[in-house]
Amino acid sequence: MNTDNKVALVVGANGVIGRNLIDHLVELGDWDVIGLSRRGGTDAGRVRHIAVDLLNAEDCRERLSGLDHVTHVFYAAYQDRPTWAELVPPNLAMLVNVVEAVEAASPGLRHVSLMQGYKVYGAHLGPFKTPAREDDPHHMPPEFNVDQQNFLEERQKGKAWTWSALRPSVVSGFALGNPMNLAMVIAVYASISKELGLPLRFPGKPGAYRTLLEMTDATLLAKATVWAATSEACANQAFNINNGDLFRWEEMWPEIARFFELEVAPPLPMSLEVVMADKAPLWDSMVERHGLEKHSYEEVSSWAFGDFVFSWDYDFLADGSKARRFGFHEFVDTRKMFLDIFAEFRRRRIIP
């Protein structure tokens, strides 16, 4: 590694957030990048990958012990569990293991960036105070996002490094095998609807079709993450990061249907996890018939997450003005974001 350059350790390198963050760091040109994940990855240029079990403290120490020039940790790893309480131990442990290992190996560590979300505000529990602001009080635990931030705040005291916390809305971008990729949910659902000769129906709760919500483009989030990690004014601060516009599914859904050349039918509440459970054989036949890349149905399925997002029959938004006051002024048109991601899926032969 070139010690004159910034060295980024991207934790959760294969997720939709980590993958897009690595792409952005490469484009900037003055970063060496190390990606951490369970599966590892393919080294290319100034990017190398390390496969590591983040839940195993010894494995972390052993595999990260040689990383003596890491300057910035970008933490975007996540382990899913059945309940909110069960999410806390593994997700806190992974962060602790990484920070302890990097601190021991890299004396020049400057910053730890933590990826959070609107769960900090209780958005996943039900109707919450909107627009949510970074200084809103925390809700009743358990909440691993809060525990992670508390750990960083305590660990940072007296240290040379600083931290930042990024709080995006639903993140959309290109990634496969990710449990939280709404754009992939919609793209595969629409493609299968078209294959079956069906119109595109919104599958969520009736109220969710008309509530206000916002999204966060993965590339926009990557830019904000690097900005917060490298701006002195952002040290030890949290920031809501969203596209900057609001929408309702009742207006967005026809735009999505038009992209896939589908008619729109009235919404029909149905669990995607249930109704799409038997579609693997159909998907396999679509892959063959349309000459798609041979990704398994499991790799392109995030139905539980789709059900989760489409169940929000309450406004889902946060105030993004703090980031603008601190100097981040990027924005993304959400309609264009969806259509661009769908077009990228097609270009990569993920969907017909």
N, C-alpha and C positions, 0 to 999 in steps of 0.2 A: 504494500500500500504506500502511496505517496504521502508522506507526513506533512507536506505543505498544503494539502487540500483538506477539505472537510470530509469526514468519514461517517457515513450514516449506517446505523444498524436498524434495519426495518424488520420489526417483529410481527409475524403474521403476513409474510411476503406473498402468499398465494391467494389471499382474499381480495375482494373487490377494492378495498381501501389500500391495502399494501401494494397490490400490483400496480395500481395507478400512481401511487406515490413513487414507486421505483422508476416508472416511466418518466415522471416529471423531474426527478433528481438527475436522471441520465440526460434529459434535454437541457438542464441547466449547465452541464458540462464541467463543473468544478467540484463534483462530489465523487468519492469512491463509495460504493454501496455494497453492504453485506445483507443478504436476506435470510431471515430465520423462519423455518416452518417445519412441520412434522415430515413433509414429503421431500423437502429440499427442492432443488431446481437446477436449471441449466446455466452454467456460467457463461457470461458474454461481456466482452469489453471490460468496463470498470465495475461490473456487477458479478459478485460471486454468491453462492448460496451454501448454507449449512443446514443440514437436517438435525433437529434437536428435539428432545422431549422436554418441553418447557415445564411440565409438572414434576420433573425429576431434577431436584436441586443439584445433585452430583453430576448428572449429565450436562446441565447448564454450565457448571463450573469447569468441567473438563473440556467441553467443546468451545467455550468462549474464552478460555484462559490465554490463548494466543492472540486475542484481539486487543493489542495494546495501544492502538491509535484511534479508537472510536471516540468521536467528538459529540455525536448526537444519536440518541436512541429515539426511534419513532415506534411507539408501542401501539399495535392495532390487532393484537391476537385476541381470540375469543373461543371459549369452550362452552358448548350448549349443555344444559341440564334440564330435567323435567320441571323443576319448580324454581321460583325466585330465590328461595333460601339456598337451594343446592347450587345455584350459580356462584355464590360468594366464595367458598373455599378454593375451587380450582382457578377462578379468574384472578383472585388476589394472589394466590401462590405463584402463578406464572409471572406476574409482574415483579413480585418480590425476588424470585429466582433470577430473573434477567438483570434487574438493577444491582443486586448484590454481586453477581458474577462480573458485570461490566465495570462496576466501581473498583473491584479488586484488580481487574486486568488493565484498565485504561485510566491512568492518572490525569489525562487531559480531557476527560468528559466535561462537556459544557452544558448540555441540555437534555432533558428527558421530556418527550412529548407524549401525552396520554390521549388516546382516542376514547371519547365517551359517547354521549347521545342524549336524547330528550328523556331517557329513563331517569336521569338525575332529577327531573321535575315531576316524575310520577306519570308520565305520558302513557306508559304501558298499562297502568292500573285502571284508568277511566278518565272522565272529563277532568282536566287540570287547568290551572290558572293560565290564561293566554292573554297577550303574548308572554311566554316565559322569559325571564331575565336571569342573567348569570348570578345575581345576588339573591335570588329567591331562596327561601328556607328549604332545607331538605325535608323529604317525607319520611314517614315511619319506615325503618329498615325491615327486612333486608334489602340492600341495594349495593351490588358489587362496584358500580361506578363510583359511588361515594367513598366506599372503603378504599378503593385504589387511590383516589385523590388524597384522602387522609394519610395514607401511607407515604405518598410522595411529599406532602407538606411536612410531615415529621422527619422523613429521611433527609430532606434538603437542608434542614436547619444547620447552619455552620459550614455548609459545603460550598465549593466553588461553582457547582453546576446549578442551573435553574430548571423549572418545569413549566409546562403549559398544558392546558386541557382544551381539546376541541370537541364541540358538541354539535354534530350535524343532525339534520333530520334524516329521513330515509335516504340512504345513499344508493345512487344508481350509476352503473358503469359496466365495463366488460370484465367478466370473471366467470369461470366454470367451477362447479362443485362447491359453490358457496351457499350456505343455508339462508342468507339474507340478501337476495338479489331480486328486487321487485321487477326490474326491467326484463329479466329472464323469465320470471313468472308470467308476465303479460305476453311476452313474445311467443312462448311455447303454448300458452293457453289459446292465443289467437290463431296460431298456426294449426293447432289440432282442431279448433272450431272450423277453420276453413277446409281442412282435410275432410271433415265430416259433413260439409255443406250446411253448417249452422251459422246463424248470425252471432255477433259478438254481444253477449249479455254480461253486464256487471254482476259479479257473483256475491258481492258483499251485502252487509246489512242495508236495508232501505235508507236509513238516515245517513249512512256513510256516503251515499251517492251525491249528497248535497252539502256536506260540511266543507269548511275551508281547510286546506292543508298546503304544505310546501314540501319540496324535495331538496336534496343536495347532490349536485353533480360530482362524481368522484374526482374528476380533474380539477374542478374548482376547490374541492376539499384538499387535494394535494398541494395546491398553490398556497392555500391558507395555512396549512400545517407547517410548511417550510417557512413561510413568512413569520408565523408566531414563534417558531423555534430559533430564528436568527435575528429577531428585532429586540433590542434591549428593553424597549418600553413594554414588551409583552411578557417579560419575565414574571413567573409565578402568577399567571392570570388564566382565566377560563374565557372561552369565546364561543358563542353560538355562530354556526356557519351554515347558511342556507343560500339557495339560489337568488333570493331577493324578490321573488314574486309569489303570489298565491293562486290557487286554482281549486275548482270543484270537479269531481269525477264526471258529473253530468255534462260538463263542457269539454273535458279532456277525452272522454271515452269515444265520442264520434270522431275526433281527430285520429285516435289510435286505430279505430276501425277503418278509416279511410286509407291509412297506410297499408293495411293488410287487405284492402279491397273487399271489405265485409260490410254487410248491413248491420245496423244496431237494433237490437230488440230490447224491450223493457227489462229492467233489472230483475234477477231471480236469485234470491238468497240460497246459496248452496256452498257446502264445504268443498273447496278444491282438493283438499287432502283426501276426501272420500270419493268424489266423482272422477278424479284423475288417477286413482289408484290402479285401475285396470288398463291404463293406456300405454304401458310399456311395449306390448307387441305392435300396436299401431305406430308408435314412435319409431321402432326399429324398421318397420316397413317404409315409413316416410324417409328415413335416412338412406335406405337403398334406392327408393324410387326417385328421390330428388338429388341424389349424389351428394349428400351432406357429409361433413366430417363425422367420423364414427365415434361420437360421444354417447355414452350410455344414457338411458332415461334418468338414472339417478343423478348423473352429472348436471343435467339441465333442469332438475326439479327442485323447487323451493316452495312447495304448495302450502306447508304450514305457515310459512312467513307471509305468503299471499293472503291466507285466511286472516292472519293477525292484522295486517294493514287494512284490509277491506272491511274489518269489523269496527273501525273507528267512526262511530256515529257522533263524534264531537270534534270541535275544532282542534287542529294539530299544528301549532305554530309557535315560534319563539322570536323574540326581538333580536335582530342581527345588527343593531346600530352600534354596539360596543366595538365590534371589529372595525367598522367604518371610522369610528372616532379615533381608533388607534392606528389607522392608516391602510386598512385592506379594503379596496373598493371594487374588486371583481364581482361580476354577477353573471348569471346564466338564465336564458329563457327556458323554462321547464318544458314547454311543448317541443321546442327544438331539441332539447336534451333527449327526450324520449325517442323522437324520430331519428336522431343521429345514432343513438345506441342500437335501435332496431336495424338501421341501415348497416351498421358495423357487424351485427350478428349475421346479416345476409352476406356481406362481403367475405366474412370468414367461414361461410357455409355452415353456420350453426343452425339456422332455420331456413326454410325454403324461400 
